[in-house]
Amino acid sequence: MSDDWRLMIEVGEAPALERLVEAIGRDRLVREARDALGGRVAVTHDGPHLFVYADSEEQVRAAQTALQPLLTEHGIPDSAVAIQRWHPEEEHWEAPTVAMPEDLPEEEAREHRREESDDRERSREQGFPEWEVRLGLPSHGDAVALAEQLEGEGIPVTRRWRYLLIGAETEDDARALAQRLREEAPTEAELIVEPNGQEVWREMHPYTVLGGLAN
């Protein structure tokens, strides 16, 4: 199973998630739907989210249809349910409407590669990154712990109280790092990816910009 598609359901607190998982296990229609798909779906949960993985859009939509009565029964609104597709180039989950590399016209793909190359070259020439990930943690302690973890991996971090500033050479590098942080940081964390407009980078000691963070 390639697991290129998934259904992400935001359930909420742990007790609500446990009740939904138990209900899915007992529900006859859900079992019948899984059997009809040849067992080619996987259900997992992490934090406040329930995930249903499948290897095609058709399968994940069929799973959504089978689960809908249970979601309604447990008070989960449609806005808390999202279908996502794995983006192999940026290495994170995206909405189905986001174009995949094979869907992009070759001219657009070449332009994207050129922009990435230009950003990387500018970052190295100017000595500070073209892009930035800003992470707001729930507490000062959370910020200190994550900063120490990243610095231990050789990733330069600037910490301001409970905020972390992390530079990246290109937009793709920044988004890859943001996806990683989104999975590792507390769910309440605030995360922004944007072109670097912060003077802080000019004030730092010589900075080795980040590249290849998706690897």
C-alpha positions as CSV (number, residue, x, y, z in Angstrom):
1,M,0.0,0.0,0.0
2,S,1.4,3.4,-1.0
3,D,-0.5,5.5,1.5
4,D,-0.5,8.4,-0.9
5,W,-4.0,9.6,0.4
6,R,-5.4,10.2,3.8
7,L,-8.5,11.4,5.6
8,M,-7.6,13.7,8.5
9,I,-10.3,14.1,11.2
10,E,-9.9,16.6,14.0
11,V,-11.7,14.9,16.9
12,G,-10.4,16.9,19.9
13,E,-9.7,15.8,23.4
14,A,-8.4,12.2,24.1
15,P,-11.7,10.9,25.6
16,A,-13.6,11.9,22.5
17,L,-11.0,10.3,20.3
18,E,-11.1,7.1,22.2
19,R,-14.9,6.9,22.0
20,L,-14.7,7.4,18.2
21,V,-12.0,4.8,17.8
22,E,-14.0,2.3,19.8
23,A,-17.2,3.1,17.8
24,I,-15.3,2.6,14.5
25,G,-14.2,-0.8,15.7
26,R,-17.8,-1.9,16.5
27,D,-19.5,-0.4,13.5
28,R,-20.8,-2.9,11.0
29,L,-20.9,-0.5,8.0
30,V,-17.3,0.5,8.6
31,R,-16.2,-3.1,8.7
32,E,-18.1,-3.9,5.5
33,A,-16.6,-0.9,3.8
34,R,-13.1,-1.9,4.8
35,D,-13.8,-5.5,3.5
36,A,-15.1,-4.1,0.2
37,L,-11.8,-2.2,-0.2
38,G,-9.9,-5.3,0.3
39,G,-8.6,-4.1,3.7
40,R,-6.5,-1.5,1.9
41,V,-7.1,1.3,4.4
42,A,-5.3,1.9,7.7
43,V,-6.7,3.9,10.7
44,T,-4.4,5.6,13.2
45,H,-4.6,8.5,15.6
46,D,-2.1,11.1,16.9
47,G,-2.9,13.9,19.3
48,P,-6.4,15.2,18.5
49,H,-6.5,13.7,15.0
50,L,-7.7,10.5,13.5
51,F,-6.1,9.5,10.2
52,V,-7.4,7.1,7.6
53,Y,-4.8,6.1,5.0
54,A,-5.5,4.7,1.6
55,D,-3.7,4.4,-1.8
56,S,-6.2,6.3,-3.9
57,E,-8.6,9.2,-3.8
58,E,-11.5,6.8,-4.5
59,Q,-10.7,4.6,-1.5
60,V,-10.3,7.5,0.9
61,R,-13.6,9.0,-0.2
62,A,-15.3,5.7,0.2
63,A,-13.9,5.5,3.7
64,Q,-15.2,9.0,4.4
65,T,-18.7,8.0,3.2
66,A,-18.6,4.9,5.5
67,L,-17.5,6.9,8.5
68,Q,-19.9,9.9,8.0
69,P,-22.8,8.5,10.1
70,L,-20.4,7.9,13.0
71,L,-18.8,11.4,12.7
72,T,-22.3,13.0,12.7
73,E,-23.3,10.9,15.7
74,H,-20.2,12.1,17.6
75,G,-20.8,15.7,16.7
76,I,-17.8,16.1,14.4
77,P,-18.6,18.8,11.8
78,D,-17.7,18.6,8.1
79,S,-15.1,21.4,8.6
80,A,-13.1,19.1,10.9
81,V,-12.7,16.5,8.1
82,A,-10.1,17.0,5.3
83,I,-8.9,14.8,2.5
84,Q,-5.1,15.2,1.9
85,R,-2.6,13.9,-0.7
86,W,1.1,13.4,-0.1
87,H,3.3,15.8,-2.0
88,P,6.5,14.0,-2.9
89,E,8.5,17.1,-3.9
90,E,7.7,19.1,-0.7
91,E,7.4,16.0,1.4
92,H,4.2,17.0,3.3
93,W,0.5,16.5,3.1
94,E,-1.5,18.9,0.9
95,A,-5.1,19.4,-0.2
96,P,-6.0,17.5,-3.4
97,T,-6.3,20.8,-5.3
98,V,-2.6,21.4,-4.9
99,A,-0.8,20.4,-8.1
100,M,1.7,17.5,-7.9
101,P,5.0,17.7,-9.7
102,E,3.7,15.4,-12.5
103,D,0.6,17.7,-12.9
104,L,2.7,20.9,-13.4
105,P,3.4,22.1,-16.9
106,E,7.1,21.7,-17.6
107,E,7.5,25.5,-18.0
108,E,6.1,26.0,-14.5
109,A,8.3,23.3,-13.1
110,R,11.4,24.9,-14.6
111,E,10.4,28.3,-13.2
112,H,10.0,26.8,-9.8
113,R,13.4,25.2,-9.9
114,R,14.9,28.5,-11.1
115,E,13.4,30.5,-8.2
116,E,14.6,27.9,-5.7
117,S,18.1,28.1,-7.2
118,D,18.1,31.9,-7.1
119,D,16.9,31.9,-3.4
120,R,19.7,29.5,-2.5
121,E,22.3,31.6,-4.2
122,R,21.1,34.9,-2.6
123,S,21.0,33.3,0.8
124,R,24.7,32.2,0.5
125,E,25.9,35.4,-1.0
126,Q,24.3,37.7,1.6
127,G,25.0,35.5,4.6
128,F,21.5,35.3,5.9
129,P,18.5,33.2,4.7
130,E,15.9,34.3,2.2
131,W,13.2,32.4,4.0
132,E,12.2,32.0,7.6
133,V,10.1,29.8,9.8
134,R,8.7,31.5,12.9
135,L,7.4,29.3,15.7
136,G,5.5,30.5,18.7
137,L,5.5,28.0,21.5
138,P,2.9,27.8,24.3
139,S,5.6,28.5,27.0
140,H,9.1,29.6,27.5
141,G,10.1,26.1,28.6
142,D,8.7,24.6,25.4
143,A,10.8,27.1,23.4
144,V,14.0,26.4,25.3
145,A,13.5,22.6,25.0
146,L,12.9,22.7,21.2
147,A,15.7,25.2,20.6
148,E,18.2,23.0,22.4
149,Q,17.0,20.0,20.4
150,L,17.4,21.8,17.0
151,E,20.8,23.3,18.0
152,G,21.9,19.8,19.0
153,E,21.2,18.7,15.4
154,G,23.3,21.6,14.1
155,I,20.3,23.7,13.1
156,P,20.9,27.4,14.0
157,V,18.0,28.9,16.0
158,T,17.4,32.4,17.3
159,R,15.1,32.3,20.4
160,R,13.2,35.3,21.7
161,W,11.4,34.3,24.9
162,R,8.9,31.7,23.6
163,Y,9.4,32.3,19.9
164,L,11.9,30.6,17.6
165,L,13.3,32.1,14.4
166,I,14.8,29.5,12.0
167,G,16.2,30.4,8.6
168,A,16.1,28.4,5.4
169,E,17.7,29.0,2.0
170,T,14.6,28.5,-0.1
171,E,10.8,28.3,0.2
172,D,10.8,24.5,-0.3
173,D,13.4,24.1,2.5
174,A,11.3,26.4,4.8
175,R,8.1,24.5,4.2
176,A,9.8,21.1,4.7
177,L,11.1,22.3,8.1
178,A,7.7,23.8,8.9
179,Q,6.1,20.4,8.3
180,R,8.5,18.7,10.6
181,L,8.0,21.3,13.3
182,R,4.2,21.1,12.9
183,E,4.5,17.4,13.7
184,E,6.9,17.7,16.6
185,A,5.8,20.9,18.3
186,P,2.8,21.1,20.7
187,T,-0.5,21.4,18.9
188,E,-1.0,24.9,20.2
189,A,2.1,26.2,18.6
190,E,1.8,29.1,16.1
191,L,3.8,28.5,12.9
192,I,4.5,30.9,10.0
193,V,6.6,30.5,6.9
194,E,7.5,33.7,5.1
195,P,10.2,35.5,3.2
196,N,12.8,36.8,5.7
197,G,12.2,40.4,6.6
198,Q,13.8,40.2,10.1
199,E,16.8,42.4,10.8
200,V,17.8,39.9,13.5
201,W,19.6,37.8,10.9
202,R,21.8,40.8,9.9
203,E,22.7,41.2,13.6
204,M,23.7,37.6,14.2
205,H,27.1,36.1,14.0
206,P,28.0,34.6,10.6
207,Y,25.1,32.3,9.8
208,T,25.2,29.0,8.0
209,V,21.8,28.9,6.2
210,L,19.8,25.8,6.1
211,G,19.5,23.6,3.1
212,G,18.2,20.1,2.4
213,L,16.1,20.0,5.5
214,A,13.6,17.7,3.8
215,N,16.2,14.9,3.6
